[in-house]
Amino acid sequence: MTTGISLVRENTESMQPPRALWVSFPLGRPLGIPNNADFQHRVIGAALNLLTHTRGPVLADYACLLYTSDAAD
């Protein structure tokens, strides 16, 4: 079984993996806020929850936006 996290929706739509979670985070930050383990675990959990889908392709949106101050190093 396969699942993944996507930063570029158009590429994921074209590749059609079995399951993918699209996130609207900046490139290079697929788990969102740096140094925030709780937030990152929620993103990973959402991607792993896609494994419950037995048929695909599935492309789900992660419904969370980062603010500039959140994403700063």
Order of alpha helices (4+ residues) and beta strands (2+ residues): beta-alpha-beta-alpha-beta-alpha
